[in-house]
Amino acid sequence: MIDKPIKATPTDLILLLGIGAVGAWLLYQALVTADYHWNWQAIPQYLLRFDKTSDQWVPGLIFQGLLVTLRLSFWATALALIMGVVMGLFRTSCSLYRRMIGSGYVALIRNIPVLVWIFIFYYFIGDRILPAVGIGPATMGENTAASGLLRFVAGEPSRAPAFVSGVLALAIYEGAYITEIIRAGIQSIDRGQWEASAGLGFSRGQQLRYIILPQAFRRILPPLAGQFISTIKDSAIVSVISIQELTFQGTELMAATFLTFEVWLTILVIYFIVCLTCGLLVERFEKRLQQNPQRVS
């Protein structure tokens, strides 16, 4: 496929001028007309500050929230990908029982509002099941391999139950959407590929491993990347269960300093940079796959 050069048309220029005019008007309203005293000088200390006690630079409240958001998004995405692949294979399985499990999982999760799902999962899992299996501040204070693993995943012991609940809730929720992406990718492969590989004596597992999944992976990569970015943005909703991620820290900081616009604009820019960076990395990876298709074979 040959990429054609993009040419700007008069309509594009008119739209660009219109968008620029609206942006300039909004900026004028915010800086001149609105009765608000901007105080951007206070924001840098909430990103990075110098601690005189330890004599070194330490993360501020907003940066601490960003680190929690990245950790939360990473573990939720990893678990969601595992769930999505397993359930996606179930959805395309020859077994009716497995297809019913996959379909039931998708139908249940996709028809529950994410906020309601977070609350239900947190109050049931966090308050009942997690302490029963030994996930809690008291257990994480012990010097054991399990407590060390939990501290590595969740961070501070006091926040372990809420953090683990948030990770699992997000993973299960996002996994339902990844399931459909995997299913659509597998079913998009021509039926002749299945028949030809079966004629060569491949088992179903070998068909998936060597023939179907490598082709499906290239097709599902863009929507999969979009779902990963969506997980980062959806992680903001776990602030309702007091996980001190980026949005939670922004809310607390705004209530304490009354720097409403400065705080939320800073958080908006941080989310934009993180999501844009992830999107560009996936786009670059996709181009490398197109140049070297044997990478996923």
N, C-alpha and C positions, 0 to 999 in steps of 0.2 A: 504493500500500500504506500503510495507516494503522498506525502504531506503537501497540501497546497498552501501557498503563502496567504496569510490572512490580510485582507484589505479593509480599511475603515471606510464605511459608507457615510453619506450625509446624515442618515438616520442615526447611526452610531454616534456621530459627533453631537447631534442634538440631544440624545439621551445622556451622553456624558456631561454636556453642559448643564442639563437639567439636574442631574444628580449632584454635580458640583455646586450649583446654586442652592439646592436644598441643604447640602452639608454646610455651606458657608452661612446660611441663615440660622441653622441650628447652633453653630459655633458662636455666632453673634449673640443669639438669645442666651446662651450659657455663660458667656464671658462678660457681656455688657448689660443686657436687660435684666437678667435674673438677679435678685437680691441675695447673692451668695458670695461669701468671702473664701476664695480658694486658698488652700494651704498645702501646696505640694512639698514644701520643705520637710514636713513631718513624715512623709511616706518612706524615704530611704531607710530609716531606722527600723521599720517593720519588715524590711527585706533582709537587710544585713546590718548588724551592729557590732561595735567593739565592746567586749566584756572586759572591764578593768580588773575583775577578780582573777580571771584565768589568763589575762593579757593576750587575748586572741579574738579574731573575728568569729562570731557565732550567728546562726540563722535567726532572723526576726520572726515575728508571729506569722506573717504572710508566707514567708519562705518555708517555715515549719509546716504550714498547711499544705503547701505545694508538695513537699516531700511525702506527706501522708497520702495525698491524692495520687501521686505516682506509684507509691507502694500498693495502695488499694487497687488502682486500675490494673497494675501488672498482674497481681495474683488473681483478681477477678477475671481478667482476660485469659490467663493461662487455664484456669479451671473451666471457663465458658467454652474455650476451644476444645478441650477434652470432651466435655459433655456434648457439644455440638457435633463433633465428629462421630461419637458413639451413637447418638440419637439420629444423626443423619444417615448412618449406615443401617440403623434399625428401620428408618422410614422407607428405605429402598430395599429392604431384605425380602427374601423369598418366603420367610416365615410370617404367617398372619399374626401370630402372637407378638413378634417383635415390632411389626408395623403398627399394631394397636398400642403398644407401649409408647412408641415414638409419636404417634398421632395424638395420643392422650396427653402426653407431656407438653407438646406444642399448643394444643387447644386450651389446656388449663392455664399455662403461664401467659400466653399472648392475650388472653381475655381478662386479665386481672390488672388494674392500674398499678403502676410501679410503686407509687407511694403507699397504697394499701398493702401491697406485697411486702414492702420493707417493714412496715409495722407488724404485720402478722408474723413474719419470719423472726423478727427481733424478739418479740415478746414470747414466742413459743420456743425458739431455738436458744436464744441468749439466756432466758431465765430458767429453762427446764433442762434441755438436753446437754448444752455445753458444760455446765457444772457437773452433771452426772458422768461425763466422760473425762473429767479432770482438767477442763480448760477454764482457768480463772486466775485471779491475782495471786491467790495462795499457792496454787500449783506452780505458777511460773516463777515464783520466788525460790523454788527449790533448785538445787544444782543437779539437774538430770539432763539426759539427752533430749527428752521430749520438751522440757521447759526451755532448753536452749533453742530448739527448733521453733517453738512458739514465739520466743522473743525475737528471733530472726524474722519471722513472718509478720508479727503484729506490732513489734516495737515495745512500748512500755507495758509492763505487766498489768497495770490497773486498767488499761484500755483493751485488753485482749478479748474479752467476751463480745463487746460491741464491735470491735474491728473484725473478728472472725465472722460474726453474724452478718456484717455488712458485705464482706467478701463473698460469702456463700450465697447471700440473697442476690447480689448483683450477678454472680456467675450463673446461677440457675435462671435468672431472668434473661440475661443476654444470650445464654446458651440456647434458648428456644429459637431466637432469631438466627443464630449461627446454624442451628439444625436445618432450618429451611434453606439457608444459603448452600449448605453442603448437599442437601437433597436435590435442589434445583441444578447444581453443578453436575452431579452424577447422572441425573436424568437427561441432561442436555447432550450427553455423549450419544452419538448415533448407535442405534440398535445393532447395526452391522459389526461394530467393534466387539460387542459381547459375543455375537454369533461366530465371528472369525476366531476369536481367542478360545472360545469353547471348542471349536473344531480342531484347534491345535492341541487340545488336551489340557488346557489350563483349568485349575479349580477356580471357584468363585473368589477365594481369597487372592489367588495369583492374578486373576483378571483385574481385581481392584488395585492390587499393588503395582502391577507392571503396565497395565493398559489404561484403565479408566481414570484412576485418581491423578496420575501425572497430567493428563489432558484437562481434567476438571479443575485442577488447582489453578491453572492459568486463567480460567474463566471466572472463578470465584474470588480471585485475589482482590479486584477492586471493591466489590460489595463487602468482602470480609474486612478490608481496611476501613471502610466506612463504619462498619459495626464496631471495630476496635476504637475508633475515634469517638463513636457514640458512647462507648463504655466510659471513657474519660469524662465526658460531659455528664453522663448519668450518675457518675460517682458523687456529684454535688448533692444529690437527693439524700444520701446517707447522713447528711448533717442533721437531719431530723432525729436521729438516734444518738446524737452527741458524739459522733466520730469527728475528731478535730482536723478535718481536711480543709481544703482551701476556702470553700464557701462558709463553713462554720467559723473559721478564724476571721473571715471578713465580716460576718454578722457581729461577732463579739467585739471586733475592733471598731466597727462603726458605732455600736452602742456605747463604747467607752470614750471615743474621741469626737463623735459627731462629724467626722470627715466622710460624709455619705458618698459624695460623688468621687472624691479622690480614691477612696478605698475600692469602690466597685469598678471604677474605670481601670484601676491597676489590676484587679482580679480578672476583668474582661480581657485585658491585654495578655495576661499570663496564660489564660485558657486558649486564647487565639494562637499565641506563639507555640504552645505545646501541641495543639491539634494540627496546626499548619506544618510543623516540623515532622510529625508522624506521617501526615499525608504525603509530604515531599519524599520522605524516606521510602515509603511503600511505592510511590510512583517511580523512583529511581530503581528500586528492586525489580519492579515489573518490566522496565525497559531492559534491564540486564537479563531477565529471563527470556525476553523476546530475542535478544542477541545470542543467548546460549541456552536453547531449549532443553539440552541434555542435563541441565542442572537438577531438574525434578524427575528425571527418568529413573 
